[in-house]
Amino acid sequence: MTDIYRFSPGTAVGDATMTALLGLKGASLAELCRIGVKTPPGFTLTTEICKQYFTSRRQLPEAVKTEVRQAIAALEQQTGKRFGDASDPLLVSVRAGAKVAMPGALKSVINVGLNEKAARALGKKHNDPEATTNMYHRFIAAYGEAVYGMDRDELDELCSAAADDDAATLQLLAVFAKHAGRAFPESAEDQLFGAIGAAFESWRSPKAERFRVANGMHEDDGVACTIQAMVYGCFSETSGAGVLFTRDANTGDKRIRGEFLQKGQGDELRQGVRTPLPFTKAQPKFGVQTSVEEGLPKIFAEIVAVKDKLEAHFRDMLEIELTVENGELYVLQTRAATRSPRAALKVAVDLVKEGITDERTALLRVEPDQIEKLLHPNLDPEAKRRAIAKGLPASPGAASGAVVFNAEDAIHQTKAGRRVVLVRNETTPEDIHGMNAAQGVLTARGGMTSHSAVVARGLGRSCVVGCSDIRVDYNQKIFTVPAKDGSSDTVVREGDVITIDGSTGEVILGEVRTVMPQLGDDFTTLIGWADKYRKLAVRANADTPKDAEVALAFGAEGIGLCRTEHMFYRPERVLAMRELILAREDHERKAVLKKLLPMQRGDFVQILTIMRDKPVTVRLLDPPLHEFLPNSDEEVADLAKALGMPTKLVRQKRDALREMNPMLGHRGARLGITWPELYQMQVRALCEAACELKKKGIETKPEIMVPLVMAREELAILRKLVLETIEQVSIDMHAEVKVRLGAMIEVPRAALVAKELGALSDFFSFGTNDLTQAALGVSRDDAGKFLGAYVDAGILERDPFVTIDREGVGELMRFAVERGRAANPTLELGICGEHGSDTRSIAFSVELGLDYVSCSPYRVAAARLAAARAAL
């Protein structure tokens, strides 16, 4: 079977489902042809050919070259033009395409087959030598960048600075020859095979590698390469190139958005060389006098009809790349549109309401992290502000931060704990990591479909583009806003704080107060659908009444982890905790515990009152005791004075409690064994709180979790302590309360003896943070120094502290689930580590048959959606 798939209007080998073989681009074009949408003919080299290319020492096998020549011959028959002809040549585009969109990471070259003679001939034919010379110059620059790694900006500037077109051509060709070590190829076939090689090579570029790692793709997936006949949007007033969104990419509203560059090509539109037309008269015009709807009404009507047909067929909001050649519309590509989180939510719900798709599809169209990003702040309408410039509102939400002018500074400043806004003339794929680190992005150039706009929307970053009011100077690290009223220019320096509003396009001097957005009916509807289909319960990690309230607001079905140590870190309580640790006699320790008991009970009363009949899992004290003691000598002296103790004695006690490896030291269940009265106080406080509320008619569901369990005997001792305390409290308060007891599985031995532990437990909760740390022998506090290199090298597929390591930690969990339920069929199972909010880890939890996950209160809604997607 051939590895080259041809397509032309009305017929195609392949369809939209074949993205793994044809890439998203090739599969999309095949589908367009199958449903009768007009697109230029072409063919796709499959991902299998990409693999052959790399196994053949980065060369196309001769058999493949022969097939390519045959496919080009077929294009010549279909178009009536000859590839390499000097008078009216067939030109083609060469575009790499992976199975998913990879904005800016893969190489594409258009106008392949063009040389100086052909450019002159085309100029004569179309009576526009300036346009064809411009095409030729851009082709040299694009080819030099894609095939030989030349600096595109330098080549473009060289063209702009040249005295005339002939001088620019000579300078471009000279620079090309110097950098490439050979003359620019005049042969169309040489150009074609060079561009195909560049497309395949881009799959292994650093940019593509970063994208693959971030999105769980493998190098051996390969990339496809699509060759398509060119149509020209640059030779008449009824021609042009455009990128259209079938709905508003910011809001999700059902209205066309996008840009159309009259008498231009697609690469010119993306580079922002001229101001494009909006498609509709309702869109802001930003310096132009008309729109496609007003100036080219016949073309606009055809575009609307095609838009409606494609959206109904693909059942999604789409981005459509098109060219109009002398009034004739061609669709060059269509794909699911990048959209803001707000738009993703609205589009998903609206398409169901419109009968275009169903609830299940809607849930799979919204990513859980988009739900999380919906919590982006907006500017407080009551706050004072001083807008100094205005651009295009490319990605919604407000962001404040110190100005930086390059991606590296954005990363460094963010790591240092500072919020930044990245300011650029325009962004490139090399800036993506800096855009991700920044709170927001501001560019002087670019439109709503520029790299900056598309990437920022995908990242959920606030973004303002095309802010022509500002002048960026990278050397001085400033941007200037020229005065319009005779006053002084406004100069903003690196480190100055600005605020950008990605919903209005405003650039504001200083920091402006923000407010959190109101989640509307669409949010409620989608999450309601998620609850209908998910099988996994979602609880929250909450240690304070405020946390509990937020958790409930986002739909938490209980608290899966209440860290009691956080309650003791409060300034007014830490002194009592320190007094307990430093007590020398039993009676002193009991006196302090008596003081701590009402504090702890009060905490539990508040949280249980808020959660009512929902489970609240209280983890008994976990951290090593030295963490409660001061570090500096000055603080030690202050503590000694406050407690009336000798400073030397306090220092000696602190030093004695310090451990070489505290994460594996005297903590968790080990505290309960050596300091049973401490756990006794905590259990009593929880039970008294539950009894107190029961007397008021409030039913609660308290649960007690023992941390860092490693042995049956250990859990048996603590279980006895807990049950005896519960019984005593019931007698003392004349009220019976039911409290469930569970073990936290966070050391490998606990997983291995799960059968023994399960017989003594009502539930297991996997503490996946510590379980990962212990299983891999990796400190989570130090892992950042090398884990990135391990992921880049393919040693680990993902950061195991973000996504559960299925092969290692996952197998321990699987073993514990099977053995625990073998001993206790009613054993409830959950996760309370940070993995409880990770989409892939939630899917694994469903696979394991867990009952719930527990995560940060602000991630509960996203986890509910992730659980539904995993079930579907």
Disulfide bonds with the S-S distance in Angstrom:
none
